[in-house]
Amino acid sequence: MGERRMMANSVIESNAMLRLSNDVQLLYLRLLNHADDDGMIGSPLFITRGLGLTEECLKDLVRAGFLIEFESGVVAILHWHVHNLIRKDRRRPTIFQTEWLQLGVDIDQKYYLKASANQLPAIHHQMPAAAGKVPVQDKTIEDNLIKDNLIESNRIEDNETDTEQEAQVSVCVESSSDLSSSENDFLDSVLHLYQTYCTAMAPCYTLCDKTKQQILQLRAKGWKIPDFAGLFSQAKNYPFLQGDGKDGWKADITWLTKEDNINKVQNGAYQTYRKETPKNSVPCGARGELGAAELEAIQKLLREG
């Protein structure tokens, strides 16, 4: 649960909300306050009972289209992104990954179940529309805007000497117009897993073309979402990949999804990596008690001082 939450009058004062009983409206506000940074609530019934209300009040919110309920009992605030726009560097990904990965975000910034029919295409969850701006509805315009914003700030150098690597685009841009909706959903899910597990590694908010290609190549070879979860979960246990090396280098999602590096991580190649200690340095306490000569030298310095 976050420390601060916003609420949109367009939802709170809507006719659909005002048609509900006062108890149900109160429950909605309490659920909104208890939701995590992705609008997920793991124990809605506990909150409901804490207000002295019945489970029927919770069902009223689901039927009215203000909550999405999962079989596990977890619920999602349908208008979460209408209420709150949380900065990416402050957002804490939800722990309810199984449920969250079933959701998409439509052009009106509302959640929907991806399995549901007749839904509008989802805008990437990691790139919500900025406050006060009209959501981009045309995919071509959306791609152009993203390219314009990122082309200067996300330029990367490709140091690989391999011909195939050199032929790849060296600018990180969001060019997903040629990808299917299932591919985009898969990429979003992998990115969210990285953001959840690899919090101490190099941050990533959008995927560049090179990373997308690597992930989709793995998918073509049979990789599933749980495989990526296992990779990231293992990698987060290696301090070296989190900046514990002598130069402070940190792994990122592009590095982690490269096949050569995947093999190294899975084989535990970075399990024993630690910061190098200078050859002449002695850790604190390694010498034990001071010898007679050392004590005499210290006493001499004190007398002279």
N, C-alpha and C positions, 0 to 999 in steps of 0.2 A: 504494500500500500504506500502510495506517495504522500509526501508532506503537504502538497498543494494540489488542488484540482480545480479546473474551470468547468463552467456549465454554460451551454448556449441557450439563450432565450428562445431561439427558433425551435428548440426541442421542448424545453421546459414549459413554455407557454403555448405550445401547439394545441389545436383542438383535440387531437388524438390523446394527448396527455391529460388535458382538462376533463375529458370524459371519464377518466378513471377516478376511483374513490380517493379521498385524502390519504387513507392508509397506504394505498398502492403508490401514490405519488411520493409519499415520505420514504417508502422502501426503495424506490428508484434513486432518490437522492443519496440515501445511505449506501446503496450499492455502488453508485458513481464515485463516492468518496473512498470506498474500500478497494476499488479496482487497481490492478497493477498498471505498469506503464504501457501495456498493450490492451488495456480495457478488459482483462480477464479476471474472473472472481472464482476462487476454488471452493468456497464454502458459503454459497448464497443462502442456503437453508439455515445455517447458524446465525447469519445476520438477520434473517426474517424472524426467527424465533426470538432473537434478542430484543426485537421491537414489540414482542407480544402478538405478532401476526401469524396467520396460518399460511400453509404452503400454497393455498389457492391464490393469495396475493401475488406470489411469485409467478404462478401460471398466468395470471392476468397480464403481467408485463410481457411474457412470452407471446401470448395470443395477440396482444396489441402491437407487437412488432418493435418493442424496445429492447428485448433481450434475445439472444440466440442461446438455446440450451443444448448441451451435449449429453450423451448417454452416461458419461462419467459423473454428471452432476455439476460440472463446471459450466459457467455461463459467460457470455461476452456481451458487453454493452454495444448494441448495434450502431449507435451514433457516436462511438468513442472519438473518432477523428474529427467529428464536427465540434465536440466539446473541447478537446485538448490537442494541441500541437506541441509535442515534447521534443526539445533539441536532441539531436542524435548522440551528442557526446554526454548527455545526461540520462538517456533512456536506459533502463534496465530491462533486458528481454524477459518475457514471461517464462515461468517454469512449466507452464502447461503447453509444452511443445506439440503434443499429439493433437490437441484441440485447435491450437492456433494455426497449425499448418493446413487445417481444413478450411480456413477463412480466406477470402479475398476482399479487396476494397474497391468499390465501384467509383464512377466519376463524381458522385455526390459525396464521396468520403464516408460511405456507410459500409459496414461489414456485410458480407453475404457468404453463405456456404457454397464452396466451389462445386459441390455435387449438385446444387440446385439448378434447375433448368431456367431458360429465358432470363438469364442475368446479363447485365452489361459487362464488358471486359473490365478487368481490375487494373487500376493504376498501381504501380509498385508500392508496396507498403513502406519501403525504405525511403521513398521520395514523395511524401505527402505535399499537397499544394500549400504554398505559403499563405499565411493569414492575410485576409483582405483581398486576395486575388481570385479571379474566376478560374475554376478548374479547367485544365486543358482537355478538350473533348476530341480534338482531331489528332490522331496518332502521329501524323507527319509533323504537325506543329510541335507536338510534345517532344519528338525526337530532336527537332532543330533547336528548340530551346535548351534542352539538356546538353547538346553538343556545344552550343554557344557558351554555356556556363562552365563547361568542364574542359574545353579544348586547351585553354591556356594553363589552368591550374593542375591538370592531371597528366601532363606530358611526362612520359617515362623513357628511360634509356634502356635499350635492349643490348646487353653486353655479350649475348650468346654469339658464337662464331658459326654455329650451324646454319646452313643455307636456309633451311625451312624456318628457323627462328627469325632470321634476318628479314624474311619476306613478310612477317606478320606486322600488323599495324602497330606503331609505337606510341599512339595516343590513346589514353583511356577515355573512351566515349561510350555512352549508353545507346547502342545501335541495335535495338531489339526488334525492329520492324520486320526483319526476315525470319524471326523465330516464332514457333507456334506457341499457343497459350500454355500448353503443357510443359514446353521447354522453359518458358519464362517462370512458370510456377515452380519448376524444379530448381532453377537457379536461385529464385527468391528463398526457397526453403534451405538450400545449402548455405547461402549468405547468412541467413538468420541463425543457423546452427553455429557457424563460425563466430558470430557476434555473441552467442550465448556461452560457448565453451572457451574461446580463446581471448578472453578479456584482457589478458596481460601481454598479448602479442600486438603487432601493428594493427591499428584500427582500420576497418573497411566499411564504407557506407554504400558504395555502388561497385559493381563488377566491371572490369575493363574487358575488352574484346578477347585478349589473350587468356584471361582467367575463365571467361565463359566457354571458350573453345576447349580448354583443358577439362573443365567439369563435364561438358557435354560428350567429350570423347570417352571419359570414364563411364558416363551413363550408357553409352553405346556398347561398352564392354561388359555391362551387367551391373554396374554400381547402383545401389539403391540409397535412399536417404539414410537408413540405419548404418550403412557403410561409412558415409561421411561423418555421421555422429561418432562412430567408433574411432575414426582417424583423429578427429579434433579432440575427442576425450583423451586419447592417448598422448597426443602432442602437448596438451596443456600440462602434463606432468613432468615435462622436461624443462628445467630452468634455463638451459642454454638457448632454447627457442624463444624465451621470454626476455632476453637481454642479459643473461648471466655470463655471457662470454666476455673476453677481455676488451672487446671494442663496443660492447653494448648492443650488438646487432640483434634485431628481433625478426622472427619469421612473419610472413603475411600469408593471406589466403592464396595468392598466386604461387608462392613458393611451396606451400603445403599441398597444392593440388597437382604439382608436377610429378609425374610417375617415378622418376629416379628418387625424388625426395620422399615420396610416399613409402617406398621400399625401405629407405633408411629409418624412417620413423617407426614403421611397423616391426622392423628388426631390432629396435632398441639402440640404434647407433648413437643417439644423443643422450642416453640414460646416464652416462658417467661424466659428461662434459661439465666442467666447473671453471670458474675464473682462475686464471693462472696466478700463482703466488710468486713474487720476485724471488730469485734464487737466494739472495742474501738476507731476505727477511725471515724472521722467526715469529710464528704465531704467539699471541699473548699466552703466557703460562707454559710455553714449551720448554723453557730453560729450567723451570723448577725454582729452587731457592738460590739466592745469590751466593757466589763463592767468597772466600776470604779476601782475595785480591780485589774483587769488585766492591766489596764493602769498604775496604781500605781506601780505594780510589774515591768513592762517594764521600767518605768522611773528610778526606783531604780537600775536596772541592768545597765542602761546607765550611771548613776552617778558614780557607782562603777567602770565601765570600763574606 
